[in-house]
Each structure stands twice: as structure tokens, then as C-alpha cells.
């Protein structure tokens, strides 16, 4: 899978590595959403389909459908922490659709699940940024050399994005060291 103008090449294995990383990050907080919305399986299903792809499954309709469903679930939560947890799940399923475009915004496909998970954890802890920093550190340890290799093909994470954007940039900087 190569980009027409970017020169970035992404193999299916690259996408599987990134998706496995994103799924591992998101599953750490899926229970935060479930505490807010017991009985709503959409974020957990998004993480499950992300893992299925990462382990050799198809990159198809179920990934897209569960990502959209997790996004809808995020919009229906009662808490900001639950919303961030659902967004982490959405980002995990969406990681399989990282595009080979040399744009900083693509870094969100790689690191978005980790950043949303860190933000969910912060919010559960009363907006404690030290908890978010700890989650960023855990995500750094979770990242395989393959994930770092893919990340380094892209420009650094973009500015903006509020606290989640800050967490994406922190994770990006740590992984590029």
C-alpha cells in the first residue's frame, strides 16, 4: 500500500502492528465506558475487531462498522471519562485505516487510542495529569519496534487537539527518542 505522492509505504503487517498497539491501549480503559453505560458492547466490540485484524483477520466492513458504533457510543455517554474510553476504542478499530500520506494528522491513527485512553484514566482520577503521564509511559512500553518504525515514517504529531492532542504529542515524542 503506497501513497501516490507521499513516498510512505505501509504493508498489511505494518497496519496489523499499529492496530495491535492501539487495541492494547484501548482495552485498558474499556471498563471505564462500561461503568458509564453497562450493557453497551460497542466499544468492546471495536477493540475485539481491532484485535481480530491485528491477528490476521480481514480489514473490512466490521472494522469500519465497529469504529463508527464506538463513536456513536461516545456521544451517548454521561461522563467525559466514558466518552474518552469509547473514543479510544473507536481509534483502535480505525488504526487499521492509517493512510500512507506524509501528513502529521495521520499520527492520530497510530497514537489516538493511547492518548484517549490516557485522558480517560486522567478523568477517572479527578483530572490528574500524572495519571495520564503514567498511561503514556505504559503505552511507550507497549509499543513494538514495528510501531515505532511506522511512526517514524510520518511527520511529528500536529499542534492542537486540546488535552488529547497534548497526550498524542507526548506519546509521539517519547516513542521517537
C-alpha positions in Angstrom: 0.0 0.0 0.0 1.9 3.0 -1.1 0.8 6.7 -1.2 0.6 8.3 -4.6 2.6 11.4 -3.6 3.9 10.7 -0.1 6.5 8.0 -0.7 5.4 6.3 2.6 4.9 2.6 2.1 2.7 0.7 4.6 2.4 -3.1 4.4 -0.5 -5.0 5.8 1.8 -6.2 8.6 2.6 -2.6 9.4 -1.1 -1.9 9.8 -1.5 -5.0 11.9 1.3 -3.9 14.3 -0.2 -0.4 14.7 -3.7 -1.8 15.2 -2.5 -4.3 17.9 -0.8 -1.4 19.7 -4.0 0.7 19.5 -6.2 -2.2 20.7 -3.9 -2.9 23.6 -4.1 0.8 24.6 -7.8 1.0 24.3 -8.6 -2.2 26.2 -7.0 -0.8 29.3 -9.9 1.6 29.7 -12.9 -0.1 28.0 -14.3 -0.8 31.5 -14.4 3.0 32.1 -17.0 3.2 29.4 -18.8 0.1 30.6 -19.1 1.6 34.1 -20.9 4.6 32.5 -23.0 2.5 30.1 -23.4 -1.1 31.4 -24.7 -3.4 28.8 -23.5 -1.3 25.8 -21.0 -3.5 24.0 -20.0 -1.2 21.2 -16.6 0.0 22.4 -15.6 -3.5 23.5 -16.7 -4.8 20.0 -14.5 -2.2 18.4 -11.5 -3.4 20.4 -12.3 -7.0 19.6 -12.5 -6.4 15.8 -9.2 -4.4 16.0 -7.6 -7.4 17.7 -9.1 -9.7 15.0 -7.5 -7.7 12.3 -4.2 -7.4 14.1 -4.1 -11.2 14.4 -4.6 -11.8 10.7 -8.3 -11.1 10.1 -9.7 -9.0 7.2 -9.5 -5.3 7.1 -13.1 -4.8 6.1 -16.6 -3.7 7.0 -16.6 -4.9 10.6 -13.7 -2.6 11.5 -15.4 0.4 10.0 -18.8 -0.5 11.5 -17.5 -1.1 15.0 -15.4 2.1 14.8 -18.5 4.1 13.9 -20.5 2.4 16.5 -17.9 3.2 19.2 -18.0 6.8 18.1 -21.8 6.8 18.5 -21.4 5.2 21.9 -19.0 8.0 22.9 -21.6 10.6 22.0 -24.1 8.9 24.3 -22.1 8.7 27.5 -22.9 10.5 30.7 -19.2 11.2 31.6 -16.2 12.6 29.9 -14.1 9.6 31.0 -16.6 7.2 29.4 -16.6 9.3 26.3 -12.8 9.2 26.1 -12.7 5.4 26.7 -15.2 4.9 23.8 -13.1 7.2 21.6 -10.0 5.1 22.4 -11.9 2.0 21.2 -13.0 3.9 18.1 -9.4 4.8 17.4 -8.3 1.2 17.9 -10.6 0.0 15.2 -9.7 3.0 13.0 -6.0 2.4 13.3 -6.3 -0.2 10.6 -7.1 2.6 8.2 -3.8 4.5 8.6 -3.2 6.2 5.3 0.3 6.4 3.6 0.1 10.1 3.5 3.0 12.2 4.8 0.8 14.3 7.0 1.1 14.9 10.7 -2.6 14.2 11.1 -2.0 10.6 10.3 -0.1 10.2 13.6 -3.5 10.3 15.3 -4.3 6.9 13.7 -1.2 5.5 15.3 -1.4 7.2 18.7 -5.0 8.2 19.1 -6.1 5.2 21.1 -3.3 5.6 23.5 -4.0 9.3 24.0 -7.7 8.9 24.5 -7.1 6.0 27.0 -4.6 8.2 28.9 -7.2 11.0 29.0 -9.9 8.6 30.2 -7.6 7.5 33.0 -6.9 11.1 34.0 -10.5 11.9 34.2 -11.3 8.9 36.3 -8.6 10.1 38.7 -10.1 13.6 39.0 -8.3 15.1 36.0 -4.9 14.0 37.5 -2.3 14.7 34.7 0.2 12.4 36.5 -2.1 9.5 35.8 -2.2 10.5 32.1 1.6 10.7 32.1 1.7 7.2 33.6 -0.6 5.9 30.9 1.6 7.4 28.2 4.6 5.7 29.8 2.7 2.4 29.7 1.9 2.9 26.1 5.5 3.6 25.3 6.4 0.2 26.8 3.6 -1.4 24.9 4.9 -0.2 21.5 6.8 -2.7 19.5 9.8 -1.7 17.3 7.4 -2.1 14.4 5.1 0.5 15.7 8.0 2.9 16.2 9.2 2.2 12.7 5.8 3.1 11.2 5.5 6.2 13.4 8.9 7.5 12.3 7.8 7.4 8.6 5.4 10.2 9.4 6.0 13.9 10.5 5.7 14.7 14.2 2.2 14.9 15.7 0.3 18.1 14.9 -0.4 21.0 17.2 -3.9 21.5 18.7 -6.4 18.9 19.8 -6.7 20.1 23.4 -5.6 17.7 26.2 -5.8 14.6 23.9 -3.6 16.5 21.4 -1.1 17.1 24.2 -1.1 13.4 25.1 -0.6 12.4 21.5 2.4 14.8 21.2 3.9 13.4 24.5 3.5 9.9 23.3 4.9 10.8 19.9 8.0 12.5 21.4 8.6 9.5 23.8 8.4 6.9 21.0 10.7 8.9 18.7 13.5 9.1 21.3 
